[in-house]
Amino acid sequence: MNLHYRKFNWLYLLVFIIIVEGIGSLSALFAGNIQQHYNSLTLPVLSPPDYLFGIVWPILYALIGISGYLIFLYTTKANRATNYTLFLLQLFINFAWSILFFNYNAYWIGFLVIIVLDLLVLLCIGQFYKTSQLASLLLVPYLIWIVFASYLTIGVAILN
């Protein structure tokens, strides 16, 4: 069975990356001064320096965008609703987390939200593997980072 329902298009790939990067940037914008807020918190052991987030997140958002494009490119009609829903839902939850955590100081709600995000990304990895192994594997660094962020979130919730 031929899974290539769309022809590869560099412009569409770039659009996916830009949209996902834009969602990340908007979330950061609506979250307020994340760096200042982060540095004012009592942080758990193993907390990275603030500048590391500005390096890691753009890379992760690019990987998420590429994964999303591959899902768009290879999804069959049978998997379309599930794949697109999972992808958009994890993006929305990711968007909301920073705003809740940093702008509203909702650390415990942030912890619940990031656990939901962990589970959604895990579901994406499993579901996307059926469509594109590469799309699935590109989300593994994201999952690792947000599991680490879950540790940081619970640590902040307890310590603050």
C-alpha positions in Angstrom: 0.0 0.0 0.0 1.3 3.4 -1.0 1.2 5.7 2.0 2.4 8.8 0.1 -0.9 10.6 -0.3 0.7 14.0 -0.8 3.9 15.0 -2.6 6.7 16.3 -0.4 6.7 20.1 -0.4 9.5 22.1 1.2 7.3 25.2 1.5 4.7 23.2 3.5 7.4 21.8 5.7 8.7 25.3 6.4 5.1 26.6 7.1 4.6 23.8 9.6 7.8 24.7 11.4 7.0 28.4 11.4 3.5 27.8 12.7 4.7 25.6 15.6 7.6 28.0 16.4 5.0 30.8 16.4 2.7 29.0 18.8 5.7 28.5 21.1 6.6 32.2 20.8 3.0 33.4 21.5 2.9 31.2 24.5 6.1 32.7 25.8 4.8 36.2 25.1 1.5 35.6 27.0 3.4 33.9 29.9 5.2 37.2 30.7 8.8 37.5 31.7 9.6 33.8 32.0 13.3 34.3 32.7 12.7 36.7 35.5 10.0 34.6 37.0 12.0 31.4 36.7 15.0 33.0 38.5 12.7 34.2 41.3 11.6 30.7 42.1 13.0 28.3 44.6 14.1 25.6 42.2 14.5 21.9 42.7 17.9 20.1 42.3 19.0 19.6 38.7 17.2 22.8 37.5 19.0 24.0 34.4 20.2 27.6 33.9 17.5 29.9 32.4 19.3 30.4 29.1 19.1 26.6 28.3 15.3 26.9 27.7 15.9 29.4 24.9 18.1 26.9 23.2 16.1 23.8 23.7 12.6 24.9 23.0 13.2 26.3 19.4 14.9 23.0 18.5 12.0 21.0 20.0 9.4 23.2 18.3 11.2 22.6 15.0 11.1 18.8 15.6 7.4 19.0 16.5 6.8 21.0 13.3 8.6 18.5 11.1 6.7 15.6 12.8 3.4 17.5 12.2 4.3 17.9 8.5 5.1 14.2 8.2 1.8 13.3 9.7 0.1 15.7 7.3 2.0 14.1 4.4 1.5 10.5 5.2 -1.7 10.2 7.2 -4.3 7.9 5.6 -8.0 8.8 5.8 -8.5 6.2 8.4 -6.0 7.8 10.8 -6.6 11.4 9.9 -9.0 12.5 12.7 -7.0 10.8 15.4 -3.6 12.0 14.2 -4.7 15.6 13.7 -6.6 15.7 16.9 -3.7 14.4 19.0 -1.2 16.7 17.3 -3.4 19.8 17.7 -4.3 18.9 21.3 -0.7 18.5 22.5 0.1 21.8 20.8 -2.7 23.5 22.6 -1.8 22.0 26.0 1.9 23.0 25.4 0.7 26.5 24.6 -1.4 26.8 27.8 1.2 25.3 30.2 3.6 28.3 30.2 0.8 30.8 30.5 -0.7 28.9 33.5 2.6 28.3 35.2 4.4 31.6 34.7 1.7 34.2 34.1 -0.8 32.9 36.7 1.6 31.2 39.1 -0.7 28.1 39.0 2.0 25.7 39.8 -0.2 22.8 40.9 -2.5 23.2 37.9 0.6 23.5 35.8 1.7 20.1 37.1 -1.6 18.5 36.2 -1.5 20.1 32.8 2.0 18.9 32.1 1.1 15.4 33.1 -1.7 15.5 30.6 0.9 16.8 28.0 3.3 14.0 28.9 0.5 11.5 28.2 -0.7 13.2 25.0 2.8 13.2 23.6 3.3 9.6 24.5 0.0 8.9 22.7 1.2 10.9 19.7 4.4 8.8 19.6 2.5 5.6 19.6 -0.2 6.7 17.2 2.2 8.4 14.8 4.4 5.4 14.6 1.7 3.7 12.6 1.8 6.5 10.0 5.4 7.6 10.0 8.1 6.1 12.2 10.2 9.3 11.7 7.3 11.5 12.8 7.1 9.4 15.9 10.8 9.4 16.7 11.1 13.1 16.2 8.8 13.5 19.2 11.0 11.5 21.6 13.3 14.4 22.5 10.2 16.5 23.2 8.8 13.7 25.5 12.1 13.4 27.4 12.2 17.2 27.9 8.7 17.5 29.1 9.1 14.6 31.5 12.1 16.5 32.9 9.9 19.6 32.9 7.3 17.7 34.9 9.9 17.0 37.5 10.8 20.7 37.6 7.1 21.6 37.8 6.3 19.4 40.8 9.5 20.6 42.4 8.5 24.3 42.0 5.0 23.5 43.2 6.3 21.9 46.3 9.0 24.5 47.0 7.0 27.6 46.3 
